[in-house]
Amino acid sequence: MKVISFMKAFILSLILLFILLQPAICQNPIISNDSIVILDKLLKKNKNLNFAILPGPVYGVTQKLGIMVLPMLVYNPVKKDTLSPPSISGLVVYFDFAGSWLAAVYQSFYWDQNKWRGYSSLGIGDLRLKFFGIGQKSIISSSSSNYVKTHQHGIDVSLTCFRKIWRSLYGGLEYHYYLSTFEGTDSTSEAKVIQSGVPLGKLSESVLVPAMVWDDRDNIFWSTTGFYARLNFQFANNIFFSSRDYYIISGIVNGYHSLLKGNNKMILAWHFFSQSAWGKLPYITDATFGEGDNVTGYTLGKYVDYSEITAQTELRYEVWKFISAGGYLGTGKVFHSYDVFGQSAWLHFAGLRVYFNLIPSRNIRVRLDAAIGRKDYGFYIGIGQGF
């Protein structure tokens, strides 16, 4: 017990030192479906219930030093259900020194022997953002100062439900609604935003997202075998009270392979992401390199367009009982359409990760990540595997 307590204190000290390093890329504090926060305190009286919290400094969506507090409960609603992953109830509170703030609640729910999966979130916020423009095709720049300051506030709601159809195949539907106001901070920033074709003012979007998922991973938090794939079709139309008509097809495929016989100490993981869009997209749904695609090493918002494609692979090795290390490399690009696919530059990246297994019973790990891109770099902290 003393060794475990010492290890937790040592790991948390390393995390604090890592967070204080100045990153070149921003990190969105919104929770993703399979994410969990650092376990700071366990409810020992109930082995089925874990209380998790991650307080501390982060670099948020505005690339300014901020504070995030992320408490969460991790639990199995039905103890006899041995196939369903743990369900999660969480809260996000975030603010930074640029005046941005964000509050959100999140719920994931797995039940009936993993036949059903449900996710919901509700968030409100007021964010000061950096706007670099849209369609930066082949301009590779080391400067992160070519931007104007903008201001966005609003509300975001999403509801998702999946049902197992056959074996590891799920079908489901997501409803996403957001009401936001996008503004420049002065006449110069407003002129650049308008010149980029992004409208200012209030925007209301109501989106239906039919989706298919294949998930036969052995563990959603630390996968050693199996595949995860998701295909989304986003439909936004004034029939559904959307202010714009547009369509987005996006998909991801992840693969996990154990390379050593008899144990899972060495894992080869790979990830593929693609998005294609048509119509008049709002800025918030554009393909942003480094957001929603697991790309690292680039300043968020620097490369934005309608469509995107990325691929990467990572080799993970368990160095010790509580520590694993990973090295990865990848490439990708953003582009307006496949007609001009060749005009966009390939954006390569590579990095190193260290994973600390804080909760071995659930295989929940915190990761520290350092990456380099083309004339750019970034430092990150997160929970779970990189992808």
C-alpha positions in Angstrom: 0.0 0.0 0.0 2.9 2.4 0.8 4.4 1.7 -2.6 1.1 2.4 -4.4 0.6 5.6 -2.4 4.1 6.8 -3.2 3.6 6.0 -6.9 0.4 8.0 -6.9 2.1 11.0 -5.3 5.0 10.7 -7.7 2.8 10.5 -10.8 0.7 13.4 -9.7 3.9 15.5 -9.2 5.0 14.6 -12.7 1.6 15.6 -14.1 1.7 19.0 -12.4 5.2 19.7 -13.9 4.0 18.6 -17.3 0.9 20.8 -17.2 3.0 23.9 -16.5 5.0 23.4 -19.7 3.8 26.0 -22.2 2.1 24.2 -25.2 1.8 25.6 -28.7 -1.5 23.9 -29.3 -4.8 24.3 -27.4 -6.7 21.4 -25.9 -10.5 21.3 -25.7 -11.7 20.3 -22.2 -15.0 18.8 -23.5 -15.3 15.2 -22.5 -15.3 12.5 -25.2 -17.4 9.4 -25.0 -14.8 7.0 -23.7 -12.8 9.5 -21.5 -12.4 9.4 -17.8 -10.6 11.8 -15.4 -7.8 11.0 -12.9 -9.0 9.1 -9.9 -8.1 11.2 -6.9 -10.2 9.4 -4.3 -11.8 6.0 -4.3 -15.0 5.3 -2.5 -13.6 2.2 -0.7 -16.9 1.3 0.9 -18.4 0.6 -2.5 -16.0 -1.2 -4.8 -18.5 -0.7 -7.7 -18.3 3.1 -7.4 -15.3 5.3 -8.1 -15.2 9.0 -7.5 -12.9 10.8 -10.0 -11.6 14.4 -10.1 -9.1 16.3 -12.1 -8.5 19.8 -10.8 -5.6 22.0 -12.1 -4.2 24.3 -14.7 -4.7 23.5 -18.4 -4.3 25.3 -21.7 -7.9 25.5 -23.0 -9.6 26.4 -26.3 -8.2 30.0 -26.2 -4.5 29.0 -25.8 -4.5 30.8 -22.5 -3.6 29.4 -19.1 -6.9 28.3 -17.5 -8.3 26.2 -14.6 -10.4 23.1 -15.1 -12.2 21.1 -12.5 -13.7 17.8 -13.7 -15.4 15.6 -11.1 -16.9 12.3 -12.2 -18.5 9.1 -10.9 -17.6 5.8 -12.5 -19.9 2.9 -11.8 -21.6 -0.3 -13.1 -25.4 0.2 -12.7 -26.1 -3.5 -12.5 -23.4 -5.6 -10.8 -24.6 -8.8 -12.6 -23.9 -7.1 -15.9 -20.3 -8.2 -16.5 -20.2 -7.3 -20.2 -21.1 -3.6 -20.2 -18.3 -1.1 -19.7 -18.6 1.3 -16.6 -21.1 4.1 -16.9 -20.0 7.7 -16.3 -21.6 10.8 -14.8 -19.5 13.9 -15.1 -19.3 17.7 -14.8 -16.8 20.1 -16.4 -16.1 23.6 -15.1 -13.5 25.6 -17.0 -12.3 29.2 -17.1 -9.1 31.0 -18.2 -7.4 34.3 -17.7 -8.6 35.6 -21.1 -12.2 35.7 -19.8 -13.4 32.4 -21.2 -15.6 30.1 -19.2 -17.4 26.8 -19.8 -19.7 24.5 -17.8 -21.0 21.2 -19.0 -22.6 18.0 -17.7 -22.1 14.6 -19.3 -23.6 11.1 -19.0 -22.6 7.9 -20.6 -24.6 4.8 -19.9 -24.0 1.1 -20.9 -26.6 -1.5 -20.1 -28.2 -4.8 -20.9 -25.0 -6.8 -21.3 -23.6 -4.0 -23.6 -26.5 -4.2 -26.0 -27.4 -0.6 -25.4 -25.2 2.5 -25.2 -26.3 6.0 -24.5 -24.6 9.4 -24.3 -25.8 12.9 -23.4 -24.3 16.3 -22.7 -25.3 19.8 -22.0 -22.9 22.7 -22.1 -22.9 26.5 -21.9 -20.0 28.8 -22.3 -18.5 32.1 -23.3 -15.2 31.6 -25.2 -12.5 34.0 -26.5 -11.1 32.3 -29.6 -8.2 32.7 -32.0 -9.3 32.9 -35.7 -6.7 32.0 -38.3 -9.0 31.8 -41.3 -10.2 29.0 -43.5 -8.5 27.2 -46.4 -4.8 27.5 -45.4 -3.8 25.0 -48.1 0.0 24.8 -48.6 1.2 27.5 -46.3 3.4 25.9 -43.6 4.3 28.6 -41.1 6.1 28.5 -37.8 4.2 31.6 -36.7 1.2 31.2 -34.5 0.5 35.0 -34.4 -1.3 35.3 -37.7 -4.8 35.4 -36.1 -7.5 37.8 -34.9 -9.4 37.5 -31.6 -13.0 36.5 -31.7 -15.7 35.9 -29.2 -18.3 33.0 -29.2 -20.9 32.2 -26.6 -23.9 29.9 -26.6 -25.4 26.5 -25.6 -24.7 23.0 -26.9 -26.9 19.9 -26.4 -26.4 16.4 -27.7 -28.3 13.1 -27.2 -27.0 9.7 -28.6 -28.3 6.2 -28.4 -26.9 2.9 -29.9 -28.4 -0.6 -30.1 -26.4 -3.7 -30.9 -27.6 -5.1 -34.2 -25.3 -8.1 -34.8 -22.2 -9.3 -32.9 -20.2 -6.1 -32.4 -22.2 -3.9 -34.8 -24.3 -1.1 -33.3 -26.7 1.3 -35.0 -27.8 4.6 -33.5 -28.9 8.2 -33.9 -27.5 11.4 -32.4 -29.3 14.6 -32.2 -27.1 17.7 -31.8 -28.4 21.3 -31.2 -26.4 24.4 -30.6 -27.2 28.1 -30.4 -24.2 30.3 -30.6 -23.2 33.9 -31.4 -19.9 34.5 -33.2 -18.4 38.0 -33.1 -15.1 39.8 -33.7 -13.6 41.8 -30.9 -13.0 44.8 -33.1 -13.4 46.0 -36.7 -10.2 44.4 -37.9 -11.1 41.0 -36.6 -14.7 41.3 -38.0 -13.3 42.2 -41.4 -11.0 39.2 -41.5 -13.8 36.8 -40.4 -16.2 38.1 -43.0 -13.4 38.0 -45.7 -13.0 34.3 -44.8 -16.6 33.7 -45.6 -17.7 33.1 -42.0 -20.9 34.9 -41.0 -21.0 36.9 -37.8 -23.9 37.0 -35.4 -26.3 34.4 -34.0 -26.4 30.9 -35.5 -28.8 28.1 -34.7 -28.1 24.5 -35.7 -30.2 21.4 -35.3 -28.4 18.3 -36.7 -29.4 14.6 -37.0 -26.6 12.2 -37.1 -27.3 8.5 -38.0 -24.3 6.4 -37.1 -23.0 2.9 -37.3 -20.4 1.6 -34.9 -18.3 -1.6 -34.8 -16.6 -2.2 -31.5 -15.0 -5.5 -30.5 -12.2 -4.1 -28.4 -11.3 -6.1 -25.3 -11.3 -2.9 -23.2 -12.6 0.6 -24.2 -10.0 2.4 -21.9 -6.9 0.4 -22.8 -7.3 -1.8 -25.9 -4.9 -4.7 -26.7 -7.0 -6.4 -29.4 -9.9 -5.7 -31.6 -11.2 -2.9 -33.8 -13.3 0.3 -33.3 -15.0 1.9 -36.3 -17.6 4.6 -36.6 -19.4 6.1 -39.6 -21.5 9.3 -39.2 -23.9 11.0 -41.6 -24.8 14.5 -40.5 -27.8 16.2 -41.9 -28.6 19.8 -41.2 -31.7 21.3 -42.8 -34.2 24.1 -42.1 -36.8 21.4 -41.8 -35.0 20.5 -38.6 -34.8 24.2 -37.5 -31.3 24.6 -38.8 -30.2 28.0 -40.1 -28.1 26.3 -42.8 -28.3 23.3 -45.1 -25.2 21.0 -45.2 -24.1 17.4 -45.1 -21.1 15.8 -43.5 -19.8 12.3 -43.7 -17.1 11.4 -41.2 -15.5 8.1 -40.1 -12.8 6.6 -38.0 -11.2 3.2 -37.8 -8.9 2.1 -35.0 -7.0 -1.2 -34.8 -5.2 -2.8 -31.9 -2.8 -5.8 -32.1 -0.8 -7.5 -29.3 2.7 -8.3 -30.7 4.0 -10.6 -28.0 2.7 -14.1 -27.4 1.5 -14.9 -23.9 1.2 -11.2 -22.7 0.0 -7.8 -23.8 3.1 -5.8 -23.0 3.6 -4.6 -26.6 0.7 -3.2 -28.6 0.6 -1.8 -32.1 -2.3 0.6 -32.5 -3.4 2.5 -35.7 -6.0 5.2 -36.4 -7.6 6.6 -39.5 -9.9 9.6 -39.7 -11.8 11.2 -42.6 -14.4 13.9 -43.1 -16.1 15.2 -46.2 -18.6 18.0 -46.3 -21.0 19.7 -48.7 -23.2 22.8 -48.4 -22.8 25.9 -46.3 -21.0 24.8 -43.2 -20.9 26.9 -40.0 -17.4 27.5 -38.8 -17.9 25.4 -35.7 -18.4 22.2 -37.9 -15.5 22.8 -40.3 -12.7 20.2 -40.3 -10.1 21.6 -37.9 -6.7 19.9 -37.9 -6.0 18.8 -34.4 -9.7 18.7 -33.2 -11.7 15.5 -33.1 -9.1 13.7 -35.2 -6.5 12.8 -32.5 -3.8 14.8 -34.3 -1.1 16.4 -32.2 1.7 18.8 -32.8 -0.3 21.6 -34.4 -1.8 24.8 -33.1 -5.6 24.4 -33.1 -7.4 26.5 -35.7 -4.3 27.0 -37.8 -5.5 24.6 -40.6 -9.2 24.6 -41.2 -11.3 23.6 -44.2 -14.3 21.6 -45.3 -12.7 18.1 -45.5 -9.9 16.2 -43.8 -8.0 13.0 -43.9 -5.4 11.7 -41.3 -3.7 8.5 -40.4 -1.3 7.5 -37.6 0.2 4.5 -35.8 1.6 4.0 -32.3 3.7 1.4 -30.7 3.0 1.0 -27.0 5.1 -1.0 -24.5 4.5 -1.7 -20.8 7.8 -0.6 -19.1 6.6 -1.5 -15.6 3.5 -2.6 -13.8 2.0 1.0 -13.7 3.9 2.6 -16.6 3.7 2.3 -20.3 5.4 4.3 -23.1 4.4 4.9 -26.7 5.9 6.4 -29.8 3.8 7.4 -32.7 3.9 9.1 -36.1 1.2 10.2 -38.6 0.2 12.5 -41.4 -2.9 14.2 -42.8 -4.3 17.3 -44.5 -7.3 19.6 -44.7 -8.8 20.5 -48.1 -11.9 22.0 -49.6 -12.9 19.1 -51.8 -11.3 16.1 -53.5 -11.1 18.2 -56.7 -8.3 20.2 -55.1 -6.9 17.5 -52.9 -3.4 17.7 -54.3 -3.1 21.5 -53.6 -3.1 21.0 -49.8 0.1 20.2 -48.0 0.6 17.0 -46.0 1.0 17.9 -42.3 3.2 15.3 -40.7 3.6 14.8 -37.0 5.3 12.5 -34.5 5.5 12.2 -30.7 6.1 10.3 -27.5 3.6 9.4 -24.8 4.0 8.1 -21.2 1.0 6.3 -19.7 0.5 5.9 -15.9 -2.0 3.2 -14.8 -3.6 4.8 -11.8 -6.6 2.4 -11.6 -5.4 -1.0 -12.6 -8.8 -2.6 -11.8 -10.4 -0.6 -14.7 -7.2 -0.1 -16.7 -7.7 3.7 -16.5 -4.5 5.6 -17.4 -3.3 9.2 -17.5 -1.1 10.1 -20.4 1.6 12.8 -21.0 2.2 13.6 -24.6 4.8 15.6 -26.5 4.6 16.0 -30.2 6.2 17.9 -33.1 4.6 18.9 -36.5 5.8 20.9 -39.4 7.2 24.1 -37.9 5.0 23.5 -34.8 4.8 21.5 -31.6 2.6 20.7 -28.7 2.4 19.3 -25.1 -0.7 17.5 -23.8 -2.2 15.7 -20.9 -5.2 13.4 -21.2 -6.9 10.3 -19.9 -7.0 6.9 -21.6 -5.2 5.7 -24.7 -4.2 8.2 -27.4 -6.8 6.7 -29.7 
